[in-house]
């Protein structure tokens, strides 16, 4: 049985929840979930690794890169190394949009947030695979 304290409440009563407003209200619950935090950081790390890798090999790339192949494995799009740098930019935008949507969805449905962040990680992997295949075929 719970014991009464001076103000009339019991000792075992849960503490009242404080509703945070502004940025703290979004970030607090977002970072307290280890899976959400892990997927968010994994997506960001993969994006930064792709930026770093392409920055390292950028000067070794030829001026004309095969950027796309058709179903018969023939090159149907030629671009320059600057076009290749769009891949990590698009990947980062996908990650950022999914993080924002995930932060919005987390108080409503955790599974949606995990799906969005997992999709962001998968998108980073796809963009990295595309960029690495272009680089390896060009070298």
ABEGO torsion letter per residue (X at the ends): XBBBBAAGBBAABBBBBBBBBEAAAAAAAAAABAAAAAAAAAAAAAAAAAAAAAAAAAAABBABBBABBBAAGBBABBBBAAAAAAAAAAAAAAAAAAAAAAAAAAAABAAAAAAAAAAAAAAAAAAAAAAAAAAAAAX
